[in-house]
Each structure stands twice: as C-alpha cells, then as structure tokens.
C-alpha cells in the first residue's frame, strides 16, 4: 500500500463530468473447465458484487475460485494486504500485477472484477456485465444448482433494460458523485430519480423485473440499491429520496436480500470503509457515515405478486 490518495485520473473529464473507462479485456469463455478460471473481486464494489452473487446463486464455488482485495484503495490500486485479503493463486500484492502480467502496456485504472485464466496466467475479462452473463449461461454446466439468470426468451428484453439501468442508475450515482459541475450533478440526479420512480411503479405489479423469478437484471439493480441509502444518498449526494422511501423498491430490495446466500455477500462495513475512506476529493476527512437504521431482514410481503 502507498500513502498517495486515489484520484480519478483520466476519468475526470475536462467539463467536470465523470467518464468511466471502457473495459479493456472482453474475451468470452464458451467452454469453461473446472478450476481454470478465478475471480478477483472486492466485497465493496457493486460491479464485482454482481459476479459474487452469480457465483453463489449458481453454486460455482468449487468450479471458480475467488480472491478478495482489501476495501481500502489508494493510488496504487486494489491490494492484497494479507489475511482474508490474500491471493493464493499468484501471490500478487497488488491487483495491478494481474494487469501487468496480461498487458504490460495497459495504462488504465486497475478495476475489479477480473476473470483470470489460471492456466495461461492472464486476464480473460474485466467487464462485470460479461462475467455475470457467462456465469449464468456458459458456466452453467459446472454449477451445482444452476438458476436461469438470463432465460433465452427474455434475453433481448433483459439486455434493453440493463442498458437503461446501467446508464441511469448503476453509473448515474457515480456520474453525480464524481462530477465537479453543479449543472451536471443536478442533471444526473434528476435522471437517476426519474428512473427509480419508473422502476418503483413497474415493481408495484410484479415481484421481480421480469416476473416471478429474479434474473441478472434484478441483481444488477440490487447491487446499487443495497448501497444507496448507506453510501450514495450521502456520499454521492443522491439526496432527493432514499430507497426506504419507495413503496415498491424498498420491499423489493429486502426480497432480493433475503434470497438464500445473498445476505452473506453484502458486507456493509467494507462498503462504507471503501467509499468514505478512499475518495478524498469528496470526503477529505475520511469520516465514515453511520449506517442508516434500516432492517433488510424485515418481512417484505412480495410473495403474492406475479
């Protein structure tokens, strides 16, 4: 670990807008082999959280390994600091070593999640959307208890909704939080809450986004919603409303949280330590906001919905 604070670097646009980098490694795995692929993740990161949930729900723990980085990130990037934050596969101390091993010329941000090819010792993919889709489809033959995260007949509709939710919810909280422009901030926050309003209305009549069973679209939304009141409403100033204020989104969030295996993937201490401790441009004091008094384990009452 270094003592130099994390900065947005090239993701901070000249106009004050946050411009998320594109994923550099997008190789698709069609025929995975047990033990060949390994996930590098952070419990704190919502993009990595998607893949952790998919691995858990599918029962891929024996087929796909998992290493977790320390939630504190400085200018050196995500680090393996020992103990539970260790890399038994390669013995890396920094995640950037995986990027250096794959492409020594890589000059972007060293992001999680990463899908690592153990045999070839290189990154296969660092795009969470790709990994989520692969874990739910091409990795299904290796799963102990596969679930239909992306049914073929819904794939086109899921892709269309994913694109909207990514731009107007998942990434919108970052575009609002990291901008240095008042006008951009207000635009992104208004767009975000307009979309949350639409989603809340949609979920008034259906248990999940596409009916009676959750799909990858629900889990992509979940990882933002579960962080919203504890982090985004405060730290990123997404302050018009909280998830707990929504009549449908709030019980929907509790419903997803209570799916067996999911609650164990939500590490609020790590989430809060990461956001409040590693964005000095937003929170220079490093004070960690107290977690809101909200009970995600309370009954949700959504079983009756179609």
N, C-alpha and C positions, 0 to 999 in steps of 0.2 A: 504494500500500500504506500501511496505517496501522501504528501500534505498539500498538494496543489488541488484546488477545488475543481469540481466538474463544471464544464461550460458547454453551451450549445454548439459552439464552433460554427461550421458551415450550415447548420440547420437554423441558424438565426438569420433570417432574410434582411436585406438592406431596407425593406419597407416596414420592418418591425414585426413581420409575420413569421410564425414557426413553420419551417418547411422540412417535414420528416424525410429522411433519406430513404431511397429505394433499397430493397434487399438485393444484395449482390450475388447470392448463391441460390439458384432456383431449380436445382436438379430434382427430378421426380423419381421416386422409388416405386417401381411396378411389382417387383417380386422380392420382398424383404426376406431375409434369413434371420432366424432366431439368434440374438446376441450380436448381430453385426452392427446394429445402429444404437447410438447412445444420445440421450438428450442432455444438453447443458441448459439449465434454467435458473430463474430466480423466483422464489415464492412471492416477491413483491411486485413483479412485473405483470401487468394484465395480459400482455401478448404471450408471455411464457405460461401464464396460468391456464390459458386455453389448452395448451398441449398437455399440461399436467392432468387436467380434468379428463381429457380424452383418453389418456393412458390409463387412468384409474377406472373410468366407466367401461372401457373395452376389456379390461383385465390383461393389459400388456406388460405388467410389471416384470414378468420373467423373460419376456422377449426383447424389451427395450430398456436399457439401463438409464439411470438418472443421476446427475450430479448437480448440486445446488451451489450457487455463488453467494457470497456474503451480501446482505442487503445494502450495505454502505458502498457507494461508488464514488470515486474521485476521478481526477483527470486520467489516471492510469486505467480506468475502466473497471469492469466487474472482476472481483478477485476471489481466489480460494485461500481463505485465511486459516484453515485448519479445523479440526473437529468435524462438525456436521457439514462444514463448507470445504469439502475436500474433493479432489479429482483422482479417484483410484485408477482410472483408465490410462491417463497420460502423465499424471503428476504435475499438471500445469499449476502455476501460481497465479497467473492472470488469464482471463478468457482470451485476451488478445493473442496469446500464444497459439490458440487454435486457428485464428485468422492468419497469423504469420506463417503457420505450417501449411496452410492451404494456398495462400497467395501473398507472398512477401511484399507485393506492391500495393496491397489493399491499404487505403488511406481514409476509410470512413469510420463511423462510430462502431465499436465492438458491441453488438447488440445480442440480447437473448430473446428468444430461444435459439439454440443451434442444434441441428441434427448432424451428428458426427458419424462417419464411417470408420468403425474400429479397425477393419482390415486394411483399408487404404490410407488411414490416418489423415483424413481431410474432412472439411465441412462439405456436406452434401447440400444442405439447405439452411437458410437463416430467415425464412419468411414464415411467420407463425400461421398464416392462413393456409399455406401449402401443407405444413406439418399436420395441422388439425384435420384437413381433408384426407391426407394419406393415412393417418392413424385410424380414421373412421372408415376407410374403404380398403385400400390395398394392403394394410396391415391386419385386416380382419381375420384372415386365415390363421394368424398367430395368436389371436385373442382368446382368453379363457372364457369370456362371456360377452361376445360382441353385441353391440346395440346399434340400431340404424341411425347414426348421427346425420347421414345425408342420403336419405332414400332416393333412388334414381328418379322416381316420378316427381319428386319435389326439387330436384337439383337446380333447375332453371329459376324457380321462384326463390329458393334459398340464396342463390348467387345474387339475384337482383336486390333482395332485402339486405344481404350482407354488405353490398356496396354502399347503400344508403346509410346503414347503421355505422359503418366504418367512418365515413366522412362526417356525419352529422352527430355522432355520439362518441364512438371509441376515440377517434383522433381529435374531435372537436374540443374535448376537455383540455387537451394539450395545446391546441391552437389558441384557446382562450387563455390558458395559464402562462404560456411562454411568450406571448406577444408583448411588445413594448409600445404598441399603438392602441390608444383608447378606442378609436373607431373600429379597429379590427377586433378588439376584445368584445365590444358590445355586439358586433355583428355575429361573432361566433357563439356567444352565449345565447343570444336570441334564437339563432338557428338550432342550437342544442335543445333548448326547452320547447321549441315548436315541435321538434321530432319526438321528444319524450311525451309531450301531450298526445301526439298521434299514436304512439305505441301504447300509452295508457288506455286510450279509447279502444284500440284493437284488442287488447288483452281483457277488456271487460266482458267479452263474449266468447273467449277461447282460453283454455288453460295455458297453452303454450303458443308460440308464434305461429305454428303450423298444425295445431290440433292437440290431440290427447297425449302426445309424447314429445319430449324435448329433442330438438335437433341441434346441429352445430350453431345455427343462428341464435338459439337461446343462450348457448354457452358463450358466444362472442359478446352478446349483450350483458350477460351475467357478470363477467369479469370487470366491466366498467361500473355497473350498478352497485356491486358489492363494495367498491371503493368510494363510491360517490359521496355519501354523507360524511365519512371519516376523513376523506382527503380532498376530493375535487371541489366540493362545495366551499371548503375553507381555503385550502392551499392554492387552488387554481381560480378562486373567486367565481365559481359557477353557482351563484348565490340566489338566483330567483326563487327556487324551491329546492326541497330535499326529496329524495326518493320516498322517505317516510310520509311525505305529504300527498303522495299519489294514491288514489283508491284502488287501482289495479296493479301498478308497478311494485308497490310495497309488498302486498301478499305474494305476488309472482316471484319476487326476489327471495322471499322466505321459502316458497315452494321449491325453487331450484336449490337453495342452500341445504335443504333437508333431504335431497336425493342422497341415498346411501353412498358414502365415500367422499362427498363433495366438501362437507364442512371441514374435514381434516386438511383440505388443500388451501383453506383460507387462513392465512397467518397475519392477523391484523397488526401484531407487534412489528413484524418485518415490513409490512406495507407502510406503516406510519414512520418507522425509522428511515426507510429508504426515501420517501418523498420529502419529509420535513428536514431530513439531515443532509441531503445531497443536492439540493437546489439552492445554493447561496444567493443566486440572482433574485430569487423570490423570497426566501426566508433566511436572511443573513445570520440571524441569531441562532438558528438551529433548534429552536424550541419546538417540541413535538406536541401538537394539539391533543387534548384528551379525546378519547374515543366517545362518540355520541352514545347516549343511553338508549340503545335500540336492541330489541331481542329478536334475532334472526331465527331462533328456535321456537318462537311462539306459533300456535296453530295458524295456518294460512287459509283454510276453508275453501280451497280452489278445486277440491276433488270432484265437485258436482259439475264443473264446466266441461264442455265437449273438447 
